[in-house]
Amino acid sequence: MDLRIATCRPLPEPDVDEEILLGALRARGIAARMAAWNDPAEPWDERVPTVIRSTWDYIHDMHAFRFWLDRVERAGPLWNPGIVVRDNLHKRYLLNLERHGVPIVPTELIGHAARTTLAKVLALRGWGDVVVKPAVGAGSFGTQRFGPGDLSAGNAHLQRLLSEERDVLVQPYEPSVEGHGERALVWIDGAFTHAVRKTPRFGTDPERVSEALAIEPDELELGVRALEPHAEKLLYGRVDVARGPDGRPRVMELELVEPSLFLKQSPAALERLAGGIARRLH
């Protein structure tokens, strides 16, 4: 059985899941290989199933990535499916979750053509310590934290992102990420498998995560609610949560395109992913 795993080259940071996933698939007789989604020499029209994993540079050419999604899905199966991926490319999905009653980190979405300042947003919302980031992003690209004394730098960052025709999110900084931590809840083939604690990450900071952790019951309940509209279509997913001032978890991000799944931390999750791929190929 042949399988393409969509990535990008060069990778903006190492993908520690890549080699162990390839090994787990080989053990099942699956001839999987990595292929850069925007490689013009790659025959994407061939009827070969594709799993999206580390296409982390798509954020710089959304038009081309959407075209690639259409092309690949016309040729053969795509996991996660295009209907899910397209809906998850822009973080306006957070506001959709909120409209459906799913608690999220409070979010102000600023369209790229807007004429506003960070000071106006903070005055409107009553926020002080905030995070400013692109509404289309991967990793910590363009993500910065600004306190009440950093308004000038924060507004310069906001205007820079807007000038690049990027929509922008402004959110209050959640102090809980420094204690309980931001928790990434990993979903594979029909079930949550494990969580990791993520250290706050800005700009070019490296990603630092814990060993595999059990998922807290209230975080699990929130994760199930966040994934409910897509669950039956998913091969993989991740729900990143943080606790608000009331101690209750809120969705920070819902990652259904190309999330790290922290397979190195959980051999059981690795086996579940390889098994889920094998079943779909059969």
C-alpha positions as CSV (number, residue, x, y, z in Angstrom):
1,M,0.0,0.0,0.0
2,D,1.3,3.5,-0.9
3,L,0.7,6.6,1.1
4,R,1.9,10.2,0.8
5,I,2.4,12.3,3.9
6,A,2.2,16.0,3.1
7,T,4.9,18.2,4.6
8,C,6.8,21.2,3.6
9,R,10.5,21.6,2.7
10,P,12.4,23.1,4.3
11,L,10.6,22.6,7.6
12,P,10.5,25.8,9.7
13,E,11.3,23.6,12.7
14,P,11.9,19.8,13.2
15,D,9.0,17.4,13.1
16,V,9.8,14.9,15.8
17,D,6.8,12.8,14.8
18,E,8.0,12.2,11.3
19,E,10.4,9.3,11.6
20,I,8.5,7.4,14.2
21,L,5.3,7.6,12.2
22,L,7.1,6.4,9.1
23,G,8.5,3.5,11.1
24,A,5.1,2.6,12.5
25,L,3.6,2.6,9.0
26,R,6.4,0.5,7.6
27,A,5.8,-2.1,10.3
28,R,2.3,-2.4,8.9
29,G,3.5,-2.8,5.3
30,I,2.6,0.7,4.3
31,A,5.0,2.3,1.9
32,A,4.7,5.9,3.2
33,R,6.9,8.8,2.0
34,M,7.1,12.5,2.8
35,A,6.1,14.9,0.0
36,A,6.2,18.7,0.1
37,W,2.7,20.0,-0.7
38,N,4.1,22.8,-2.9
39,D,6.8,20.7,-4.7
40,P,6.0,21.3,-8.4
41,A,7.7,18.0,-9.3
42,E,5.3,16.0,-7.1
43,P,2.6,14.2,-9.1
44,W,-0.3,15.1,-6.9
45,D,-2.8,14.0,-9.5
46,E,-1.9,10.4,-9.0
47,R,-4.5,8.3,-7.2
48,V,-2.5,7.9,-4.0
49,P,-4.0,8.6,-0.5
50,T,-2.6,11.6,1.3
51,V,-2.3,12.4,5.1
52,I,-1.6,16.0,6.0
53,R,1.0,16.3,8.7
54,S,3.6,19.1,8.6
55,T,2.6,21.6,5.9
56,W,3.6,24.4,8.2
57,D,4.4,27.0,5.6
58,Y,1.0,27.1,4.0
59,I,0.2,30.2,6.0
60,H,2.3,32.3,3.6
61,D,0.3,31.2,0.5
62,M,-3.3,30.4,1.4
63,H,-4.5,30.6,-2.2
64,A,-2.0,28.0,-3.4
65,F,-2.8,25.7,-0.4
66,R,-6.5,25.8,-1.1
67,F,-5.8,25.0,-4.7
68,W,-3.6,22.1,-3.6
69,L,-6.4,20.8,-1.3
70,D,-8.8,20.7,-4.2
71,R,-6.3,19.0,-6.5
72,V,-5.3,16.3,-4.0
73,E,-8.9,15.5,-3.0
74,R,-9.9,15.1,-6.7
75,A,-7.2,12.5,-7.1
76,G,-7.7,10.4,-4.0
77,P,-8.6,10.2,-0.3
78,L,-7.3,13.0,1.9
79,W,-7.0,12.9,5.7
80,N,-8.1,15.0,7.4
81,P,-10.7,15.7,4.6
82,G,-10.7,19.0,2.8
83,I,-14.1,20.0,4.2
84,V,-12.6,20.0,7.7
85,V,-9.3,21.5,6.7
86,R,-10.8,24.5,4.9
87,D,-13.1,25.2,7.8
88,N,-10.1,25.3,10.2
89,L,-7.6,27.3,8.2
90,H,-8.7,30.7,9.6
91,K,-9.1,31.1,13.4
92,R,-12.5,32.7,13.0
93,Y,-13.6,29.2,13.9
94,L,-13.1,30.3,17.5
95,L,-16.0,32.8,17.1
96,N,-18.1,30.0,15.6
97,L,-17.4,27.8,18.6
98,E,-18.4,30.6,20.9
99,R,-21.7,31.1,19.0
100,H,-22.4,27.4,19.6
101,G,-21.9,27.8,23.3
102,V,-18.3,26.4,23.5
103,P,-16.2,28.4,26.0
104,I,-13.2,30.1,24.3
105,V,-10.5,32.5,25.3
106,P,-12.1,35.9,24.7
107,T,-11.2,36.9,21.1
108,E,-11.3,40.1,19.1
109,L,-11.0,39.4,15.4
110,I,-9.6,42.4,13.4
111,G,-10.0,42.2,9.6
112,H,-6.9,43.2,7.6
113,A,-8.6,46.2,6.2
114,A,-9.6,47.6,9.6
115,R,-8.5,51.0,10.7
116,T,-7.9,50.6,14.5
117,T,-5.2,50.6,17.1
118,L,-4.3,48.2,19.9
119,A,-5.2,50.9,22.4
120,K,-8.8,51.2,21.0
121,V,-9.2,47.4,21.2
122,L,-8.0,47.2,24.8
123,A,-10.1,50.2,25.8
124,L,-13.2,48.6,24.3
125,R,-12.5,45.2,25.9
126,G,-11.1,46.3,29.2
127,W,-8.0,44.2,28.7
128,G,-4.4,44.9,29.8
129,D,-2.0,42.0,29.2
130,V,-2.8,40.6,25.7
131,V,-1.6,38.3,22.9
132,V,-1.6,39.5,19.3
133,K,-1.3,36.9,16.5
134,P,-2.3,36.3,12.9
135,A,-5.7,34.7,12.4
136,V,-4.0,32.3,10.0
137,G,-0.9,30.9,11.7
138,A,1.1,27.8,12.5
139,G,3.5,27.3,15.4
140,S,4.1,30.7,17.1
141,F,4.4,32.6,13.9
142,G,3.7,36.3,14.5
143,T,2.5,35.6,18.1
144,Q,3.5,38.2,20.6
145,R,2.5,39.2,24.2
146,F,2.2,42.9,25.2
147,G,1.5,44.3,28.6
148,P,0.0,47.7,29.5
149,G,3.4,49.4,29.2
150,D,4.0,47.9,25.7
151,L,1.2,49.6,23.8
152,S,3.4,51.3,21.3
153,A,5.3,48.1,20.5
154,G,2.0,46.2,20.5
155,N,0.4,48.6,18.1
156,A,3.4,48.5,15.8
157,H,3.1,44.7,15.7
158,L,-0.6,44.9,15.0
159,Q,-0.2,47.4,12.2
160,R,2.7,45.3,10.7
161,L,0.5,42.3,10.5
162,L,-2.4,44.3,9.0
163,S,-0.1,45.8,6.4
164,E,0.7,42.3,5.3
165,E,-3.0,41.8,4.6
166,R,-3.3,39.4,7.5
167,D,-6.4,39.3,9.7
168,V,-5.4,39.5,13.4
169,L,-6.6,38.1,16.7
170,V,-6.2,39.9,20.0
171,Q,-6.8,37.9,23.2
172,P,-6.2,38.4,26.9
173,Y,-3.1,36.7,28.2
174,E,-4.2,33.8,30.4
175,P,-2.0,33.7,33.6
176,S,-2.9,30.0,34.0
177,V,-0.6,29.0,31.2
178,E,2.3,29.6,33.6
179,G,0.9,27.3,36.3
180,H,-1.5,24.6,35.2
181,G,-0.3,25.3,31.7
182,E,-1.8,25.3,28.3
183,R,-2.9,21.8,27.7
184,A,-2.9,20.2,24.2
185,L,-5.5,17.4,24.1
186,V,-4.7,15.0,21.3
187,W,-7.5,13.2,19.4
188,I,-6.7,10.2,17.1
189,D,-9.1,8.0,15.2
190,G,-12.2,8.5,17.3
191,A,-10.8,9.2,20.8
192,F,-8.7,11.4,22.9
193,T,-5.4,9.7,23.7
194,H,-3.3,12.0,25.9
195,A,-2.4,15.6,26.7
196,V,0.8,17.5,27.1
197,R,1.5,20.7,28.9
198,K,2.8,23.4,26.6
199,T,5.1,26.2,27.8
200,P,4.0,29.7,26.6
201,R,5.6,30.3,23.2
202,F,6.1,33.6,21.3
203,G,7.8,34.5,18.1
204,T,10.7,32.2,17.4
205,D,10.7,30.5,20.8
206,P,11.2,26.7,20.5
207,E,8.4,24.5,21.4
208,R,8.7,23.0,24.9
209,V,6.2,20.3,26.1
210,S,5.9,17.9,28.9
211,E,5.6,14.1,29.0
212,A,2.2,12.6,28.2
213,L,-0.4,13.6,30.8
214,A,-3.9,12.3,31.7
215,I,-6.7,14.6,30.4
216,E,-8.6,16.3,33.2
217,P,-12.3,15.4,33.2
218,D,-13.5,19.0,32.6
219,E,-10.9,19.5,29.8
220,L,-12.1,16.2,28.2
221,E,-15.7,17.4,28.3
222,L,-14.7,20.7,26.6
223,G,-12.6,18.9,24.0
224,V,-15.5,16.6,23.1
225,R,-17.8,19.6,22.7
226,A,-15.3,21.5,20.5
227,L,-14.8,18.5,18.2
228,E,-18.4,17.4,18.0
229,P,-19.2,19.0,14.6
230,H,-16.2,17.2,13.0
231,A,-15.5,14.1,15.0
232,E,-16.9,11.5,12.6
233,K,-14.7,13.0,9.8
234,L,-11.4,13.2,11.7
235,L,-8.3,11.0,11.5
236,Y,-6.5,13.3,14.0
237,G,-7.1,16.6,15.8
238,R,-5.9,18.6,18.8
239,V,-7.7,20.9,21.2
240,D,-5.5,23.4,23.0
241,V,-7.1,24.7,26.2
242,A,-6.3,27.0,29.1
243,R,-8.1,27.8,32.3
244,G,-9.7,31.2,32.7
245,P,-9.9,33.4,35.9
246,D,-12.8,31.2,37.1
247,G,-10.6,28.1,36.8
248,R,-12.7,26.6,34.0
249,P,-11.1,25.5,30.8
250,R,-11.5,27.4,27.6
251,V,-10.5,26.6,24.0
252,M,-7.4,28.5,22.9
253,E,-7.1,26.7,19.5
254,L,-8.8,23.9,17.6
255,E,-6.1,22.3,15.4
256,L,-7.4,20.2,12.6
257,V,-5.0,21.0,9.7
258,E,-1.4,20.1,10.6
259,P,-1.0,19.9,14.4
260,S,1.9,18.2,16.1
261,L,0.4,15.2,17.9
262,F,3.2,14.5,20.3
263,L,3.5,10.9,19.3
264,K,6.9,10.6,20.9
265,Q,5.3,11.2,24.3
266,S,2.7,8.5,23.7
267,P,3.5,5.2,22.0
268,A,-0.2,4.2,22.3
269,A,-1.2,7.3,20.3
270,L,1.4,6.5,17.7
271,E,0.0,3.0,17.3
272,R,-3.5,4.3,17.2
273,L,-2.7,6.7,14.4
274,A,-0.8,4.1,12.3
275,G,-3.7,1.7,12.8
276,G,-6.3,4.3,11.8
277,I,-4.4,5.0,8.6
278,A,-4.1,1.3,7.8
279,R,-7.8,0.8,8.3
280,R,-8.6,3.7,6.0
281,L,-6.2,2.4,3.3
282,H,-8.0,-1.0,3.4
